[in-house]
Amino acid sequence: MKIQERIPKIIYQLHIQSETKQGLELIRAVLLNLGLRESDLVDSSLKGKPAIELFDEHKARLERIEKLFFRLSLAGVETHQRRLAPKDWLTLWKSQWKPAALTKKLDVVPVWYQSKYKPRQGRDYILMDTLLSFGTGLHETTQFMAQFIEDNKGKFRSFLDIGTGTGILALVALKYGSKEVVGIDIGQLSVQAAHDNMKVNKSYFKVKRADIKKYHSKESYDFVAANLITEDLIEHAQKILSFVKKGGLLAVSGISLDNLSKLRKAFSSLPLKCLKISKGKQWSGLLFQRKML
């Protein structure tokens, strides 16, 4: 499947601009309060003024957001909406998404940028070939999880990635020595993206389309990663734990800072020792070790 086949025929762009960085943070807060994710917000600028861009195949969704900002009448905030053709979207995406640091030692490089990319000394990289998400940067939650994997290089042989998406964490696990890697995701497009990224990185792991609610496996793993929303992590905590070997590692993320205490309380009854908590601007991630009990 080619890249262009994975994006809608028409995409709408909403450009929300502020005269100041403080105004931009207010815009970001309003959007996150509406339920958008940090990865949905694309940092941009127009004529030197900071802006946030949103992309959606459904015009009505962006119109509702635009009307909200009109009613709020925030000082110095302007909105502009336009329709993009696939070739325009592809050009825009490629111009905005550049190589970025994923971990202390690992970069993520768009496959179309590979010929221009020159890795710095002591750094490695993973290629990404996907247009599945509209964000141009790496989400905090992904970075937390990838760093947990990097920090435990050589300590795990088998790895399960729940909600694998583009397959990026599975590829990180392979990069850091895992010999048996499995990724599951509920979305068919995500499964396709993971397959595509295996090919461009000349790496292989098993990827399955599966819903965590129905997924069953007789296997247990040295390291399990679950980058899901807080509610799903709590609801399926026992099942997720069942995939972790005794003494093995469990990394969870997708937890907003507001939900961190809720998650910790829900996980407190499980036979887990919390090894590390990573916090960003909006999100958090936790690394546990399953007790030998």
N, C-alpha and C positions, 0 to 999 in steps of 0.2 A: 504494500500500500504506500503510495507516495505521500509526501508531506501535505500537498495541496488537498488531497482527498480527505484529510482528517479535520479540515476546518469548514465552517459553514460557507455557503455561496455568497452571503452578504453578512458583513459585520458592521456594527455601529460603534462609533467612538464618542465618548463624552469627555471633553476637556474642561477641567475645573481649575481656574487660575486665581492666584492671589498676588497681591503686591508685596507681601512680606512672607518670611519663613514662618513667623508666628501664625499668620493667617492660614498657611498651608497645613500646619499642625492641627488647627481647628477644623479644617476641611477633613483631614484624615480621621479625627475623632468622631465627626458626624457620620462618616461613611462606615467606620467600624461599629458604631452604635446601631447602624441599620442592619448589621449582620454580615457585612462584607468581610472577607478575610484580607489579611495583610498582603497575601500573594495576588489578590485581585487588583491592587492599587499600583499603578505604574507611575513612577516618578518621572517628571518631564519638565520642560520649560518652554516659554514662548516669548520672544523678544526680551530675553533676560529675566522674565518673571517666573518664579517657581509655579509648578502646576502638578496636578494628579490627573491621570487619564484612566478611564474605565472602558472596557470593550465588552460587547454583548451582541449575540445574534438576534436578540429580541429588543426592538426599538422601545417598546412600551416601558420596559424596566428602567432604561436610562432616562426616559421622559419623566417618570415619577421622581427620580432623584433630582433631575434638573428643576422640576417644579418645587421641590422641597427647598432647594437653595434659593429659589426666587422668593419664596415666602419668608425665609429666614432673613433675607436682605443683609447679609454679612458685609461689612465694609471692605471694599477693595476686592471682592470675590466676583468673578465672572465665569459664565459657563458657555460652552460652544459644543454643539453636537453635529456630527456628519456621518455619512454613509461611506463605507469603504468596500471596494471591490477586492476579490481575493488577491490579485497581484499587488494591489496597494497595501493590503494588510501584510503580505509576506515581506514586502520591501520595508515597511515600517518596523515589523518585528525584528528583522535582521539588523536594521540600523540601531535598534535600541538594546538588544541583548548582546552583551560583550562577555568575554571570559571573566570569571569572578572566583574569588577564593571560597571554597567550600569548607575546608578545614585548615589547620595550621600548615599542612604539607600537601594539600590537594586542591587543584583548581577544577572548575567545570567549564568546558569550552564548547560553544555551539559548533556543530559539525561543519557548518559553512564558513567558520572562522579559522579552521584548523591550519590552513596554509599561511595565515598571518601570525599565528600564535607561536611565541617562543618561550617555552617554560623557563622560569627562573631556576637558578642552581638550587638543588635540594628539594625541588617540588615536582610532583607528578600531576597527571590530569586525567579526567574522564570526559569523553565526548558525549554530547547530548544532541539528539535529532528528534525534536518534538515540538509541536505547536498545540499541545493539549491544554495548557493553561495560559491565561492571558498576562500573567505577571512576567516581567523581564528579569527580575532578580531572584536570588535564592531565598526561600522562606527561612525564617529563624528556626522553625521546628526541624527542617531538613538539616540545617547546619548543626544543631544540637546533636541529632542522632548520628550524623556522619562523624562528628568529633568523638562521640562515645566509642564508635567502632574503631577509629584510628588510635585512640588512647589504649585500646585493649588488643592491639595487633599481636598476633601469635598466641592469644589465649583461647581461641575458639576454632573449631574445625567445621562445625555445622552451623547454619544460619537460616532463620526464617524471617521473612519480611512481610508483615501483615499490612495490607494497604500499599502495595509496592509502587503504584502509580507509574512513573517513567522507568522504574527499576533502578533508580540512582543509588539507593542504599544497598541493594543487592550487589551492584557493581563495586561499591566501596568495600563491601565484605570480601568479594573476590580479590580486589586489589590488595587487601591486607591479609591474605593467606587462607581464607576459608575454602575448603574443598567441596563442601556440599551446601549449596545455596538454593533456597526455594522462596519464590515470591507469590503471594496471592492478592487478587484485587477483584472487586465486584464489577468493575467497568470493563467492557470489551475493548474500548479505545485505549485504556491504560495497559491492558494485556498486549495489544498491538504495539504500543509505544515501547514497552519493555523489550519485546522481541526486536524491534528496530534498533534499540540502543545496544542490545547484545551484539548485533551484527557490526555496527560501526566501531564498537570497542573490541571486536574479535574475542569476545568472552561468552561464556554460556552459563546459564542457571535455569532451573525449572521454574516456569511461571504458569499459574493456573487461574482461571476465572472462578472465583468463589466468594461467597458471602460468609463473613466470620460467624454469623448466626447459625449457619448450616455446615460449616467446614469441620471435618473430623480427620484426624491423623493419628496413626499408631506411633509415629515418630516423635521424638523429643529432640531438642536442639541445645547446643552450647550457648547460643546467643539468639534471642528473639527480639525483633524490633516491631513496635506497633505505633505508627504515627496516625492516630485517629482522633476524633473529637472526644472531649472529656466524657460525655454521656455514654459513648460506645465503649470506652476503656473501662468505665465503672460497671456497665451492664454485663460485659463479657470478661471481666477480670479473672474469674475462675478458669474459664476456658483458655484464655491467653496464658495463664500460669501453667496449665497442664502441658503446654508445648515446651516449657523450659525444663531442662535437665536439673536435677539437684546439684547445687553448686554453680549452675549456669547463670548467664546474665540476661536481664530483661531491660530494654530501653523503651520508654514511652514518651510520646510528645503529642502535640496538637492541643495542648492545655493552655488556655489563656491564664494570665497572672491572676485574674479574678477567681478562676476555678482551681487554682493550685491547692489551696487548703482543703477544698472539697475532695479532690483526687487523693491527696495524702491520707485523709481520714478514711476514705473508702478502701484504700490499699493497706491500711494499718493492721487489718486483721489477717492479712495474707502472710505466709512464711517467707517474707522478703526483708532483706537488709538494704536500706537506701545508701548507695555509695556516693552519689553526686546529684546535685540539682543545678541545672543551668537556667538562667533567666535572661531574657532579652527585653526589648521595649514593650512588647505586648504578650509574649509567649514564654512558655517554660518547657523544660524536658527533664526527665529523671532517669537515672540509671540505678537498677537494683541488682542484687545477687540473690538467687533462691537459696534458702537455708537448706542444710543437709538433713533436716528432721524428716 
